[in-house]
Amino acid sequence: MEPKRKAVGGQEVGGSSVVRERLLGAAVDCLIDLGVAGTTTLAVQRRAQVSRGALLHYFPSRAALLAASVTELVRRNEQAVALSLAQLAKPKDRLEAAVNALAFAARQPAYLAELELWAVARTDAALKHTLILAERTARRDIERVSAELFGMWAEAEAYTEMIALTQHFMRGLAISENLGSSPARRKRLIAAWTQAMRLMLGRRAGASRATG
């Protein structure tokens, strides 16, 4: 059994999961509030209110800590999608609701923080390596969310490609809006992409070959 660790004020916190989750939560909050540059191990340690030894025990390097934060970022992104959908109990247009839910999530701080991590990793080999490994694990959650949103079109001929392109579209939209945002233009772009998806997902697998 793991020994209990003491938090600030002498309150004991038991087990590794509590301390690790506290560190990850602090790291994500730092990423959102301070950016990647400001998310130092010292900043995370102070925000999590743990000892230096505790931080290094779970995350021996800054790159390992940042990469592990991806799981928490993905979780928060998923929560944003769920929140958007919850506002529409029975949407008249399920495809439109699904695309808008992703677009809503792409405007949240956690989504932008994840994009920033990838941008920084371009010139940070250690971070890039650990991020690739972390994203492989997170991909399962991303694919599950995509299936929940677009599963009813899974038999479409271009389903896989359209899901991938939708993810790229959301990333591009998020980055461009970080520089300047026009609500009207954003609405038009999302509507145009929804219409493109409707067209492509309306073609069932094998239909084009059968009619060709």
C-alpha positions as CSV (number, residue, x, y, z in Angstrom):
1,M,0.0,0.0,0.0
2,E,1.3,3.4,-0.9
3,P,2.0,5.8,1.9
4,K,-0.2,8.8,2.3
5,R,1.1,12.2,1.3
6,K,0.4,15.4,3.2
7,A,-1.0,18.4,1.4
8,V,-1.0,22.0,2.6
9,G,-2.5,22.5,6.0
10,G,-1.5,19.0,7.1
11,Q,-4.5,17.4,5.4
12,E,-3.5,14.0,4.2
13,V,-4.1,12.9,0.6
14,G,-3.9,9.2,0.0
15,G,-2.6,7.3,-3.0
16,S,-0.8,8.2,-6.2
17,S,-3.9,8.8,-8.2
18,V,-5.0,11.9,-6.2
19,V,-1.6,13.5,-6.3
20,R,-1.1,12.7,-10.0
21,E,-4.5,14.1,-10.9
22,R,-3.8,17.2,-8.9
23,L,-0.6,17.7,-10.8
24,L,-2.3,17.2,-14.2
25,G,-5.1,19.6,-13.3
26,A,-2.5,22.2,-12.2
27,A,-0.5,21.7,-15.4
28,V,-3.6,22.1,-17.6
29,D,-4.6,25.2,-15.7
30,C,-1.1,26.6,-16.2
31,L,-1.3,25.8,-19.9
32,I,-4.6,27.7,-20.2
33,D,-3.6,30.7,-18.0
34,L,0.1,31.0,-18.8
35,G,0.7,29.2,-22.1
36,V,3.4,26.6,-22.7
37,A,6.2,28.9,-22.0
38,G,4.8,29.8,-18.6
39,T,4.0,26.2,-17.7
40,T,7.3,25.4,-15.9
41,T,7.6,22.5,-13.4
42,L,7.9,25.1,-10.6
43,A,4.7,26.8,-11.6
44,V,2.9,23.5,-11.7
45,Q,4.4,22.4,-8.4
46,R,3.2,25.6,-6.7
47,R,-0.3,25.5,-8.2
48,A,-0.7,21.9,-7.2
49,Q,0.7,22.6,-3.8
50,V,2.9,19.5,-3.7
51,S,6.6,18.9,-3.0
52,R,9.3,19.0,-5.7
53,G,9.9,15.3,-5.0
54,A,6.2,14.4,-5.5
55,L,6.2,16.1,-8.9
56,L,9.4,14.5,-10.1
57,H,8.2,11.1,-8.8
58,Y,5.3,11.1,-11.2
59,F,6.7,13.3,-14.0
60,P,10.6,13.2,-14.2
61,S,10.7,15.8,-16.9
62,R,8.7,18.8,-18.1
63,A,8.1,17.1,-21.4
64,A,6.6,14.1,-19.7
65,L,4.3,16.4,-17.6
66,L,3.1,18.3,-20.7
67,A,2.5,15.2,-22.7
68,A,0.5,13.6,-19.9
69,S,-1.6,16.8,-19.8
70,V,-3.0,15.9,-23.2
71,T,-5.4,13.3,-21.6
72,E,-6.9,16.0,-19.3
73,L,-7.1,18.4,-22.2
74,V,-9.0,15.9,-24.3
75,R,-11.3,15.2,-21.4
76,R,-12.2,18.9,-21.1
77,N,-12.7,19.1,-24.8
78,E,-15.1,16.2,-24.6
79,Q,-17.0,18.0,-21.8
80,A,-17.4,21.0,-24.0
81,V,-18.9,18.9,-26.8
82,A,-21.3,17.3,-24.3
83,L,-22.3,20.8,-22.9
84,S,-23.1,22.0,-26.4
85,L,-25.2,19.0,-27.2
86,A,-27.0,19.2,-23.9
87,Q,-28.3,22.6,-24.8
88,L,-30.3,21.0,-27.6
89,A,-32.4,18.2,-26.2
90,K,-33.7,17.0,-29.5
91,P,-31.9,18.8,-32.4
92,K,-33.9,19.0,-35.6
93,D,-30.7,18.6,-37.6
94,R,-28.3,16.1,-36.0
95,L,-25.5,16.7,-38.4
96,E,-25.6,20.5,-37.8
97,A,-25.8,20.0,-34.0
98,A,-22.7,17.6,-34.2
99,V,-20.6,20.0,-36.2
100,N,-21.6,23.0,-34.0
101,A,-20.7,21.0,-30.9
102,L,-17.2,20.4,-32.2
103,A,-16.9,24.1,-33.3
104,F,-18.0,25.1,-29.7
105,A,-15.3,22.9,-28.2
106,A,-12.7,24.3,-30.6
107,R,-13.2,27.7,-29.1
108,Q,-12.6,26.6,-25.5
109,P,-9.3,27.3,-23.7
110,A,-8.4,23.6,-23.4
111,Y,-8.6,23.0,-27.1
112,L,-6.4,26.1,-27.8
113,A,-3.9,24.9,-25.2
114,E,-3.6,21.5,-26.9
115,L,-2.9,23.2,-30.3
116,E,-0.3,25.4,-28.6
117,L,1.4,22.3,-27.3
118,W,1.7,20.9,-30.8
119,A,3.0,24.1,-32.2
120,V,5.8,24.3,-29.6
121,A,6.7,20.7,-30.2
122,R,7.8,21.6,-33.7
123,T,11.2,22.7,-32.4
124,D,11.2,20.6,-29.2
125,A,12.2,17.0,-30.0
126,A,11.7,15.6,-26.5
127,L,8.2,17.1,-26.2
128,K,7.3,16.0,-29.8
129,H,8.3,12.4,-29.0
130,T,6.2,12.3,-25.8
131,L,3.3,14.1,-27.4
132,I,3.1,11.5,-30.2
133,L,2.9,8.7,-27.6
134,A,0.3,10.6,-25.6
135,E,-1.9,11.4,-28.6
136,R,-2.0,7.7,-29.6
137,T,-3.7,7.0,-26.3
138,A,-5.9,10.1,-26.5
139,R,-7.0,9.1,-30.1
140,R,-9.2,6.4,-28.7
141,D,-11.2,9.0,-26.8
142,I,-11.3,11.3,-29.9
143,E,-12.5,8.4,-32.1
144,R,-15.2,7.5,-29.5
145,V,-16.5,11.0,-29.5
146,S,-16.6,11.1,-33.3
147,A,-18.5,7.9,-33.3
148,E,-21.0,9.3,-30.9
149,L,-21.5,12.4,-33.0
150,F,-21.4,10.9,-36.5
151,G,-22.0,7.2,-36.0
152,M,-25.3,7.2,-37.9
153,W,-23.3,8.0,-41.0
154,A,-20.7,5.4,-40.5
155,E,-21.7,3.5,-43.6
156,A,-21.0,6.4,-45.8
157,E,-18.4,5.9,-48.5
158,A,-16.3,8.9,-47.3
159,Y,-17.0,8.6,-43.6
160,T,-13.4,8.1,-42.4
161,E,-12.1,10.9,-44.6
162,M,-14.8,13.4,-43.6
163,I,-14.3,12.8,-39.9
164,A,-10.5,13.4,-40.4
165,L,-11.2,16.5,-42.5
166,T,-13.6,17.8,-39.9
167,Q,-10.9,17.6,-37.3
168,H,-8.5,19.5,-39.6
169,F,-11.2,22.1,-40.3
170,M,-11.8,22.7,-36.6
171,R,-8.1,23.2,-35.9
172,G,-7.7,25.6,-38.8
173,L,-10.8,27.6,-37.6
174,A,-9.5,27.8,-34.1
175,I,-6.1,29.0,-35.2
176,S,-7.4,31.6,-37.6
177,E,-9.9,32.9,-35.0
178,N,-7.1,33.4,-32.5
179,L,-5.8,36.1,-34.8
180,G,-9.1,37.7,-35.6
181,S,-12.7,36.7,-35.3
182,S,-15.8,37.6,-37.3
183,P,-19.0,35.9,-35.9
184,A,-20.8,36.2,-39.2
185,R,-17.9,34.7,-41.2
186,R,-17.5,31.9,-38.6
187,K,-21.2,31.0,-39.0
188,R,-20.9,30.9,-42.8
189,L,-17.8,28.7,-42.7
190,I,-19.4,26.2,-40.3
191,A,-22.6,26.1,-42.3
192,A,-20.6,25.6,-45.5
193,W,-18.7,22.7,-44.0
194,T,-21.8,21.1,-42.6
195,Q,-23.3,21.2,-46.1
196,A,-20.2,19.6,-47.5
197,M,-20.4,16.9,-44.9
198,R,-24.1,16.3,-45.7
199,L,-23.3,15.9,-49.3
200,M,-20.4,13.5,-48.8
201,L,-22.0,11.5,-46.0
202,G,-25.1,11.0,-48.0
203,R,-23.3,8.7,-50.3
204,R,-23.4,5.1,-49.0
205,A,-20.5,2.8,-49.5
206,G,-20.7,1.0,-52.8
207,A,-23.4,3.3,-54.2
208,S,-21.1,5.1,-56.7
209,R,-19.8,1.8,-57.9
210,A,-23.3,0.3,-58.3
211,T,-24.5,3.3,-60.3
212,G,-21.2,3.8,-62.3
